[in-house]
Amino acid sequence: MRYRELGRTGLKVSELGFGTIPILSGHVPVLPKFFSPDNETAIAIMKKAFDYGCNFYDTAIPEEYGDAEKKLGEFAKTINRDEIIISDKARFYSGGDIYREVLRSALNLGTRPDIYFVHQVDDSNADEVFGKNGALDALYDLKREGRIGHTGIASHYYSVLYRAALDPRVDVLQGSGNILERGMLERIKKEAAFRGKGFILNKVFAAGLLIGPFSVPELIGGILGYPFSCALLGIGTFEQAEAAFAREYEPVDFTFEEVLNRIRKIFEPIGCDRCEKCICPYGHEIHTTFRQYNYFHLGKEFWAVNKLKMDLKRTVDHCRVCSEQVCMNECSRHIFIPEEIERVYSLLKAFGDT
């Protein structure tokens, strides 16, 4: 296992980390498959990863990750606590709420979180998170009080991560990316503001959906050239732990077209890399719509359709009357967006959910 600096925190983290969603038990509406192991089995799976050199374990509060937080706390008692780094997170945006959740997480874990993230920050809640008495202020206070080691912002949006990169209160960022959804990683790689911040990368396997078209070594090797500190892998079985952590990986240089060609063996994807430059004057998340289309064909039909139903009809209506088409001005892949929006809408109509 190789190790990387976690920004300016002074911590060294394993290049690959343990994502705890797959070990949860309980009725939690998460995207990836989870296996619901009992406590003893879950602890043994985490220990197997630890024996291979993994020292970074990521979790979240029970409402998001079921009992994974408590299972991680039980695992931490079985080893030298100083040998692992625990990152936790909660989807609360006011200072009072996040302060309460950190205290609850510490009780569930039985130890102090080394990093605590405000989870799922987006443009609708960012002003509250970053503002006076918001969640970030509270995390900064908790750090000074010694209740957490470092502060973090977790988001799927470049605009939020860039804002966090500029904020001196933030120590660590967490964002998503993989060999298909690489656009945000490409932007981060070029932007000096991100240097010096720890960066945790998730969705390396696209919630498992890219396993099949690609092997685990290809998916991990394909992201090694990006400037992350630790790449999280969702692990739920002994076999997954061994496959992920039992070897070191070499970089694999996939062009974006090579990735698309591999996926074309299954279906014709929308060639969006989620660079998030497609600004819609009506506020629609075009890149998210394209993601759901691709995820539908990669095996998450029910989940993707439910997501598309939330906003697609309004997106189509606005797209049909929009004469500006500013969304295409900065598209790094030169996608004819109105045409692709219609393709997604045709999928939804065929599914009987328009």
LOTORLO-71601 format. One line per field, with one value per residue: residue number from 1; residue in one letter; x, y, z of N, C-alpha, C in turn. Coordinates in steps of 0.2 Angstrom, whole numbers. Example, Ala and Ser with C-alpha at 12.3 -4.5 7.8 and 13.67 -1.06 7.14 Angstrom:
% residues 2
resi <- [1	2]
resn <- [A	S]
n.X <- [66	64]
n.Y <- [-28	-11]
n.Z <- [39	35]
ca.X <- [62	68]
ca.Y <- [-22	-5]
ca.Z <- [39	36]
c.X <- [66	64]
c.Y <- [-16	0]
c.Z <- [39	39]
% end
This chain:
% residues 354
resi <- [1	2	3	4	5	6	7	8	9	10	11	12	13	14	15	16	17	18	19	20	21	22	23	24	25	26	27	28	29	30	31	32	33	34	35	36	37	38	39	40	41	42	43	44	45	46	47	48	49	50	51	52	53	54	55	56	57	58	59	60	61	62	63	64	65	66	67	68	69	70	71	72	73	74	75	76	77	78	79	80	81	82	83	84	85	86	87	88	89	90	91	92	93	94	95	96	97	98	99	100	101	102	103	104	105	106	107	108	109	110	111	112	113	114	115	116	117	118	119	120	121	122	123	124	125	126	127	128	129	130	131	132	133	134	135	136	137	138	139	140	141	142	143	144	145	146	147	148	149	150	151	152	153	154	155	156	157	158	159	160	161	162	163	164	165	166	167	168	169	170	171	172	173	174	175	176	177	178	179	180	181	182	183	184	185	186	187	188	189	190	191	192	193	194	195	196	197	198	199	200	201	202	203	204	205	206	207	208	209	210	211	212	213	214	215	216	217	218	219	220	221	222	223	224	225	226	227	228	229	230	231	232	233	234	235	236	237	238	239	240	241	242	243	244	245	246	247	248	249	250	251	252	253	254	255	256	257	258	259	260	261	262	263	264	265	266	267	268	269	270	271	272	273	274	275	276	277	278	279	280	281	282	283	284	285	286	287	288	289	290	291	292	293	294	295	296	297	298	299	300	301	302	303	304	305	306	307	308	309	310	311	312	313	314	315	316	317	318	319	320	321	322	323	324	325	326	327	328	329	330	331	332	333	334	335	336	337	338	339	340	341	342	343	344	345	346	347	348	349	350	351	352	353	354]
resn <- [M	R	Y	R	E	L	G	R	T	G	L	K	V	S	E	L	G	F	G	T	I	P	I	L	S	G	H	V	P	V	L	P	K	F	F	S	P	D	N	E	T	A	I	A	I	M	K	K	A	F	D	Y	G	C	N	F	Y	D	T	A	I	P	E	E	Y	G	D	A	E	K	K	L	G	E	F	A	K	T	I	N	R	D	E	I	I	I	S	D	K	A	R	F	Y	S	G	G	D	I	Y	R	E	V	L	R	S	A	L	N	L	G	T	R	P	D	I	Y	F	V	H	Q	V	D	D	S	N	A	D	E	V	F	G	K	N	G	A	L	D	A	L	Y	D	L	K	R	E	G	R	I	G	H	T	G	I	A	S	H	Y	Y	S	V	L	Y	R	A	A	L	D	P	R	V	D	V	L	Q	G	S	G	N	I	L	E	R	G	M	L	E	R	I	K	K	E	A	A	F	R	G	K	G	F	I	L	N	K	V	F	A	A	G	L	L	I	G	P	F	S	V	P	E	L	I	G	G	I	L	G	Y	P	F	S	C	A	L	L	G	I	G	T	F	E	Q	A	E	A	A	F	A	R	E	Y	E	P	V	D	F	T	F	E	E	V	L	N	R	I	R	K	I	F	E	P	I	G	C	D	R	C	E	K	C	I	C	P	Y	G	H	E	I	H	T	T	F	R	Q	Y	N	Y	F	H	L	G	K	E	F	W	A	V	N	K	L	K	M	D	L	K	R	T	V	D	H	C	R	V	C	S	E	Q	V	C	M	N	E	C	S	R	H	I	F	I	P	E	E	I	E	R	V	Y	S	L	L	K	A	F	G	D	T]
n.X <- [4	3	6	-1	1	-11	-16	-12	-13	-4	-6	-4	-11	-18	-17	-28	-44	-56	-73	-88	-102	-106	-106	-116	-131	-149	-163	-159	-159	-148	-137	-127	-125	-127	-122	-125	-118	-116	-110	-98	-93	-92	-82	-72	-70	-66	-54	-47	-44	-36	-25	-19	-14	-23	-27	-37	-53	-70	-86	-103	-117	-130	-143	-139	-130	-134	-130	-116	-107	-107	-102	-89	-84	-83	-74	-63	-59	-53	-40	-24	-29	-22	-17	-26	-36	-51	-64	-79	-96	-110	-127	-131	-133	-133	-125	-128	-135	-125	-115	-121	-122	-109	-105	-114	-109	-96	-100	-106	-95	-86	-74	-64	-68	-57	-58	-71	-84	-95	-109	-114	-115	-122	-126	-138	-138	-126	-123	-128	-120	-107	-108	-110	-111	-114	-113	-99	-93	-96	-89	-76	-75	-76	-65	-55	-59	-54	-62	-64	-52	-49	-57	-70	-77	-89	-94	-103	-101	-92	-92	-95	-84	-73	-76	-74	-61	-54	-57	-50	-54	-57	-50	-50	-56	-70	-74	-82	-78	-72	-65	-74	-83	-74	-73	-74	-62	-52	-53	-50	-37	-30	-32	-25	-29	-33	-22	-13	-24	-31	-38	-51	-57	-72	-83	-76	-78	-90	-101	-101	-105	-97	-89	-87	-89	-76	-61	-56	-42	-41	-50	-45	-32	-34	-37	-26	-18	-23	-24	-27	-29	-33	-42	-58	-65	-80	-83	-88	-87	-76	-69	-70	-62	-50	-48	-47	-36	-25	-15	-3	-7	-4	-3	-15	-18	-32	-39	-53	-62	-58	-64	-77	-79	-77	-89	-98	-100	-110	-121	-126	-118	-121	-110	-104	-93	-95	-90	-96	-98	-109	-119	-136	-148	-160	-158	-157	-149	-140	-129	-131	-143	-139	-130	-139	-145	-135	-132	-144	-143	-132	-136	-144	-159	-171	-168	-162	-173	-182	-175	-174	-187	-190	-187	-186	-196	-199	-186	-185	-196	-191	-179	-184	-189	-179	-168	-156	-146	-134	-129	-121	-109	-97	-95	-85	-85	-92	-105	-121	-133	-147	-152	-148	-155	-168	-166	-164	-177	-185	-181	-187	-201	-203	-201	-213	-215	-218]
n.Y <- [-6	11	28	44	62	71	84	99	93	86	72	56	46	31	26	20	19	14	13	13	11	-2	-11	-8	-11	-11	0	10	22	20	22	12	-6	-15	-26	-30	-36	-45	-38	-44	-50	-38	-31	-40	-39	-26	-27	-35	-27	-17	-25	-26	-14	-3	13	22	26	29	35	39	47	38	40	41	31	19	7	8	17	14	1	4	10	0	-8	0	-1	-13	-12	-3	13	24	20	21	32	41	46	56	61	72	77	90	108	120	128	124	112	103	103	96	84	80	77	67	57	55	48	37	31	30	37	51	59	60	67	78	80	91	86	82	95	108	121	126	126	130	144	145	135	140	152	164	157	145	128	126	135	130	117	122	128	116	109	118	116	103	92	87	82	88	99	97	98	90	87	85	94	105	119	121	114	122	134	130	126	138	143	146	140	127	110	98	91	82	74	68	56	47	36	38	49	61	75	85	81	84	98	101	97	107	118	130	133	122	115	110	107	93	79	69	56	50	38	30	18	21	18	5	2	3	-8	-22	-17	-13	-18	-20	-16	-8	2	8	11	20	32	36	46	58	72	67	63	51	37	32	16	7	-6	-22	-36	-50	-54	-43	-34	-40	-40	-27	-21	-30	-28	-17	-4	0	15	18	24	29	36	48	44	31	26	28	20	7	6	7	-6	-10	-1	15	28	44	56	63	70	76	89	100	112	116	127	131	142	141	134	120	105	99	90	81	75	68	60	51	45	37	29	22	13	6	-2	3	5	8	17	27	31	36	47	55	58	68	80	81	83	97	102	98	105	118	118	116	128	137	149	153	144	143	133	125	132	131	118	104	93	96	93	91	98	100	90	78	79	77	64	58	60	53	40	40	41	29	21	23	34	48]
n.Z <- [0	-4	2	5	7	17	12	21	34	41	42	35	23	18	0	-5	2	15	12	20	17	11	22	30	40	40	35	24	12	1	-13	-18	-18	-3	10	22	34	50	66	70	58	50	57	55	41	40	47	39	28	35	38	26	24	23	30	31	35	31	36	40	48	57	50	37	34	41	52	51	56	70	69	64	74	84	77	78	92	92	88	88	90	86	74	63	53	55	46	47	44	41	36	39	40	48	61	74	72	66	76	86	80	78	91	94	85	90	101	96	89	99	100	95	80	67	55	51	40	33	24	8	2	-7	-20	-16	-2	2	6	19	25	24	29	43	59	53	47	45	53	65	64	64	77	84	81	86	100	101	99	86	74	61	49	36	20	10	-6	-22	-31	-41	-40	-26	-20	-25	-18	-5	-6	-6	6	22	34	30	30	23	8	0	-14	-29	-43	-57	-70	-80	-76	-76	-77	-67	-59	-68	-69	-56	-55	-63	-56	-45	-32	-26	-21	-7	0	8	-1	-3	-13	-19	-26	-36	-42	-48	-39	-40	-53	-64	-64	-72	-86	-84	-76	-59	-57	-68	-66	-54	-57	-67	-61	-54	-58	-54	-43	-29	-11	-5	-11	-10	-8	-9	2	6	8	12	0	-8	-1	-1	-15	-18	-9	-8	-17	-25	-37	-54	-64	-76	-92	-99	-112	-114	-124	-126	-115	-117	-128	-123	-115	-125	-129	-122	-122	-130	-124	-116	-119	-108	-96	-84	-81	-77	-82	-90	-89	-85	-90	-84	-73	-72	-69	-80	-82	-72	-76	-88	-82	-75	-85	-91	-80	-79	-89	-85	-75	-65	-65	-59	-49	-56	-65	-55	-51	-62	-65	-56	-61	-75	-85	-84	-87	-100	-106	-104	-111	-124	-128	-126	-132	-131	-128	-120	-112	-120	-122	-115	-114	-112	-120	-131	-133	-141	-133	-132	-140	-134	-122	-126	-130	-117	-112	-121	-116	-103	-107	-114	-103	-97	-88	-88]
ca.X <- [0	6	3	0	0	-17	-15	-7	-15	1	-8	-2	-17	-17	-19	-35	-48	-62	-80	-92	-109	-108	-106	-122	-137	-154	-166	-156	-159	-141	-136	-123	-127	-124	-122	-128	-115	-117	-105	-92	-91	-90	-76	-66	-69	-62	-47	-43	-42	-31	-19	-16	-11	-28	-28	-42	-60	-75	-92	-108	-122	-135	-148	-136	-126	-136	-126	-109	-103	-106	-97	-82	-81	-81	-67	-57	-57	-49	-33	-21	-33	-18	-15	-31	-39	-58	-68	-86	-100	-117	-130	-134	-130	-133	-120	-131	-136	-119	-112	-125	-121	-102	-105	-117	-105	-91	-102	-107	-88	-82	-68	-64	-67	-51	-60	-78	-87	-102	-110	-119	-116	-123	-128	-144	-137	-119	-122	-129	-114	-101	-110	-109	-115	-116	-110	-92	-91	-96	-83	-70	-75	-75	-58	-51	-60	-51	-68	-63	-45	-49	-63	-71	-83	-90	-99	-102	-101	-86	-93	-94	-77	-69	-77	-71	-53	-52	-59	-45	-57	-57	-44	-50	-62	-72	-78	-83	-75	-69	-63	-80	-85	-68	-72	-72	-55	-48	-53	-46	-30	-27	-33	-20	-33	-34	-16	-13	-30	-32	-44	-54	-60	-76	-87	-71	-82	-97	-106	-100	-108	-92	-86	-90	-85	-69	-59	-54	-36	-42	-53	-41	-26	-36	-38	-20	-14	-26	-21	-31	-25	-36	-48	-62	-68	-85	-81	-94	-85	-69	-67	-69	-56	-44	-47	-45	-31	-20	-9	-2	-9	0	-7	-18	-20	-37	-43	-61	-65	-57	-69	-84	-79	-79	-96	-103	-101	-116	-126	-123	-119	-120	-102	-103	-88	-97	-86	-101	-98	-115	-124	-142	-151	-166	-156	-157	-142	-139	-124	-135	-148	-135	-128	-145	-146	-130	-133	-150	-141	-127	-139	-148	-165	-177	-165	-161	-179	-185	-171	-176	-194	-190	-186	-184	-201	-197	-180	-187	-200	-187	-174	-187	-191	-173	-165	-149	-142	-128	-126	-116	-104	-91	-95	-78	-86	-95	-111	-127	-136	-154	-154	-147	-160	-173	-165	-166	-184	-188	-181	-192	-207	-203	-202	-220	-215	-218]
ca.Y <- [0	17	33	51	67	73	91	101	91	82	65	52	42	25	28	18	19	9	16	9	10	-9	-15	-6	-15	-6	2	16	23	22	19	5	-13	-17	-34	-31	-41	-43	-34	-48	-50	-32	-29	-44	-36	-20	-29	-38	-21	-15	-29	-25	-7	3	16	27	23	34	33	44	46	32	41	40	25	14	6	8	21	10	-5	6	11	-7	-10	4	-4	-20	-11	3	18	29	18	23	39	40	52	55	66	72	81	96	114	125	127	120	105	99	103	91	77	78	74	60	53	53	43	31	29	28	40	57	58	63	72	78	83	93	81	84	103	110	128	128	126	132	150	143	131	144	159	165	152	139	122	126	139	125	113	126	128	109	108	121	113	96	87	83	83	92	100	95	99	85	89	82	100	109	126	121	112	127	139	127	126	145	145	144	135	120	107	92	91	76	74	62	56	41	37	41	56	64	82	89	80	88	105	102	96	113	124	130	134	115	113	111	104	86	78	62	54	44	35	28	13	24	14	-2	2	3	-14	-26	-14	-12	-22	-16	-13	-3	8	11	13	25	38	37	52	64	74	65	60	44	36	28	10	3	-13	-26	-43	-51	-54	-36	-31	-43	-38	-20	-19	-34	-26	-10	-3	5	20	16	30	29	42	48	41	24	24	28	14	1	6	6	-13	-11	4	21	32	51	57	68	69	80	94	105	119	117	132	132	149	140	131	113	101	95	84	76	71	64	54	46	41	32	25	18	8	2	-6	6	7	10	23	32	34	40	54	58	60	74	87	80	86	104	103	97	111	124	117	117	135	141	151	155	138	145	127	122	137	129	110	102	87	98	89	95	96	99	83	73	80	73	56	55	61	47	34	41	40	22	18	25	38	55]
ca.Z <- [0	-4	6	2	12	17	12	26	40	44	42	29	22	12	-6	-5	9	16	12	25	15	10	28	34	41	41	29	22	4	-2	-20	-19	-15	3	11	29	38	57	69	70	51	48	60	52	35	41	49	33	24	39	38	19	24	23	37	31	35	30	37	41	54	56	46	31	33	45	58	49	61	76	67	63	81	87	74	81	98	91	85	90	87	82	67	58	52	54	44	48	41	42	31	42	37	53	66	80	70	65	82	90	76	80	98	94	81	94	106	92	87	105	99	92	73	64	51	51	34	31	19	2	1	-14	-21	-12	6	3	9	26	28	24	33	50	63	49	49	45	59	71	64	66	84	87	80	92	106	101	98	80	72	55	46	29	16	5	-11	-29	-36	-42	-37	-19	-18	-26	-13	1	-7	-5	13	27	39	28	29	19	4	-2	-20	-33	-49	-60	-77	-84	-73	-74	-79	-61	-58	-73	-67	-49	-57	-66	-52	-40	-26	-22	-19	0	4	7	-5	-3	-19	-19	-33	-40	-46	-49	-35	-43	-60	-69	-63	-78	-92	-83	-70	-53	-58	-73	-63	-49	-61	-71	-57	-50	-60	-52	-36	-23	-6	-3	-15	-6	-11	-5	3	9	8	12	-7	-10	3	-4	-22	-18	-5	-8	-21	-27	-44	-58	-68	-83	-96	-103	-115	-113	-130	-125	-110	-120	-133	-119	-113	-131	-130	-118	-124	-133	-118	-117	-118	-103	-91	-78	-79	-73	-85	-94	-85	-88	-88	-80	-66	-72	-69	-86	-81	-68	-80	-92	-77	-73	-91	-91	-74	-80	-94	-82	-71	-59	-69	-54	-45	-61	-67	-50	-51	-68	-64	-52	-64	-82	-89	-83	-91	-108	-108	-105	-117	-131	-129	-125	-139	-130	-128	-117	-109	-124	-124	-111	-114	-114	-125	-137	-134	-143	-127	-133	-143	-129	-117	-129	-130	-111	-112	-124	-112	-98	-110	-115	-97	-94	-82	-90]
c.X <- [4	2	4	-2	-7	-17	-10	-9	-10	0	-6	-8	-15	-20	-26	-38	-54	-69	-84	-99	-110	-109	-112	-127	-143	-157	-164	-156	-153	-141	-133	-126	-123	-126	-124	-125	-116	-110	-98	-89	-88	-83	-70	-65	-64	-55	-43	-40	-36	-25	-16	-13	-16	-28	-33	-49	-65	-82	-97	-113	-127	-140	-146	-133	-128	-132	-118	-105	-102	-101	-90	-80	-79	-75	-62	-55	-53	-42	-30	-25	-28	-16	-20	-33	-46	-61	-75	-90	-107	-120	-134	-130	-130	-128	-122	-132	-130	-115	-115	-123	-114	-102	-108	-113	-99	-93	-103	-100	-84	-75	-69	-64	-61	-52	-68	-80	-94	-104	-115	-120	-117	-125	-134	-143	-130	-118	-123	-123	-108	-102	-109	-114	-117	-112	-102	-89	-90	-90	-77	-69	-73	-68	-54	-53	-57	-56	-67	-55	-45	-56	-64	-77	-83	-96	-98	-102	-95	-86	-92	-87	-72	-70	-73	-63	-51	-53	-53	-47	-57	-51	-44	-57	-63	-76	-78	-79	-72	-67	-68	-81	-78	-67	-70	-65	-51	-48	-49	-39	-27	-28	-29	-23	-33	-28	-15	-19	-30	-38	-45	-58	-65	-79	-82	-74	-89	-102	-106	-103	-103	-88	-90	-87	-78	-67	-57	-47	-36	-45	-49	-35	-28	-37	-31	-17	-17	-24	-26	-26	-27	-42	-52	-65	-74	-83	-86	-92	-78	-66	-66	-63	-50	-42	-44	-38	-25	-14	-9	-4	-5	-5	-9	-20	-25	-39	-50	-64	-64	-62	-76	-84	-80	-86	-100	-104	-108	-122	-122	-124	-119	-113	-101	-98	-90	-92	-90	-100	-104	-120	-130	-146	-157	-164	-156	-150	-142	-135	-127	-140	-144	-132	-133	-146	-141	-130	-139	-147	-135	-130	-143	-155	-169	-174	-165	-168	-182	-181	-173	-183	-195	-190	-186	-190	-200	-191	-181	-191	-196	-182	-178	-188	-184	-170	-158	-144	-135	-125	-120	-109	-97	-91	-89	-79	-90	-102	-117	-132	-144	-156	-153	-152	-166	-172	-166	-174	-188	-187	-186	-199	-208	-204	-209	-220	-214	-224]
c.Y <- [6	22	39	56	69	81	94	99	88	74	62	46	37	28	26	17	15	14	11	8	2	-13	-13	-11	-10	-4	9	17	25	19	12	-1	-13	-24	-35	-37	-40	-40	-38	-48	-44	-30	-33	-42	-30	-22	-32	-32	-18	-19	-28	-18	-1	6	21	24	29	31	39	42	41	33	41	34	19	13	5	12	17	4	-2	8	5	-9	-7	2	-10	-19	-5	9	23	27	19	30	38	47	51	61	66	78	86	102	120	123	122	113	101	98	97	84	75	75	67	55	51	48	36	27	26	32	47	56	62	69	72	82	86	90	84	91	104	118	130	129	129	139	149	140	136	151	159	161	146	133	122	130	134	120	116	126	121	107	111	119	106	91	83	85	89	93	98	97	93	87	85	88	104	116	126	119	118	133	136	127	133	147	142	139	128	116	101	93	84	77	68	62	49	42	39	48	59	72	86	88	84	95	106	101	102	119	124	131	127	112	114	108	97	85	70	61	49	43	33	22	15	19	7	-3	1	-4	-19	-23	-14	-16	-17	-13	-7	4	12	14	19	32	40	44	59	66	73	63	53	43	30	22	8	-4	-16	-33	-44	-52	-48	-33	-34	-41	-31	-18	-24	-33	-19	-9	2	9	17	22	29	36	42	44	33	21	23	22	8	1	5	-1	-15	-7	10	26	40	53	63	66	72	85	100	112	121	121	133	138	147	136	124	110	96	89	79	72	66	58	49	42	35	27	20	12	4	-2	-4	9	11	17	28	35	38	47	58	61	66	80	87	84	94	106	102	103	117	124	118	124	140	143	153	150	139	139	124	126	134	121	108	96	89	94	94	94	96	92	78	73	76	66	54	55	55	40	34	39	32	18	19	29	45	58]
c.Z <- [0	0	4	8	11	18	17	33	44	44	35	29	17	6	-7	2	9	16	15	23	15	16	32	35	42	34	27	14	1	-9	-21	-16	-8	5	18	33	46	60	68	63	49	50	57	45	35	43	44	29	28	38	31	19	24	30	37	30	36	32	38	47	52	51	38	29	38	51	57	54	67	75	67	70	85	84	77	88	98	89	89	87	83	75	62	58	51	52	44	45	42	38	35	41	42	58	72	78	70	71	86	86	78	87	98	90	86	99	102	90	93	105	95	84	71	59	51	45	35	24	14	2	-6	-14	-17	-4	7	7	17	29	29	28	40	54	59	51	49	51	65	70	66	73	87	86	85	99	107	101	91	78	66	52	39	26	10	0	-18	-34	-35	-39	-29	-17	-19	-20	-7	0	-5	3	18	32	37	27	24	14	2	-8	-24	-40	-51	-67	-82	-82	-71	-75	-73	-59	-62	-71	-61	-51	-59	-61	-45	-33	-22	-19	-11	4	3	3	-5	-9	-18	-26	-38	-45	-49	-46	-38	-50	-65	-69	-68	-84	-91	-77	-65	-54	-63	-70	-58	-53	-65	-68	-54	-52	-57	-45	-30	-17	-4	-8	-11	-10	-6	-4	8	11	9	5	-9	-7	0	-11	-22	-15	-5	-13	-22	-35	-47	-62	-74	-86	-101	-106	-114	-118	-129	-120	-113	-125	-129	-117	-119	-132	-126	-121	-127	-127	-121	-115	-114	-98	-85	-76	-76	-76	-89	-90	-89	-86	-83	-74	-66	-72	-74	-85	-76	-72	-85	-88	-76	-79	-92	-86	-75	-84	-91	-76	-65	-62	-64	-51	-50	-63	-62	-50	-57	-68	-60	-55	-72	-86	-89	-88	-98	-110	-109	-110	-123	-133	-128	-131	-137	-130	-125	-113	-113	-125	-121	-111	-117	-120	-131	-139	-136	-138	-128	-136	-138	-124	-120	-129	-123	-110	-115	-120	-106	-101	-111	-108	-93	-88	-83	-87]
% end
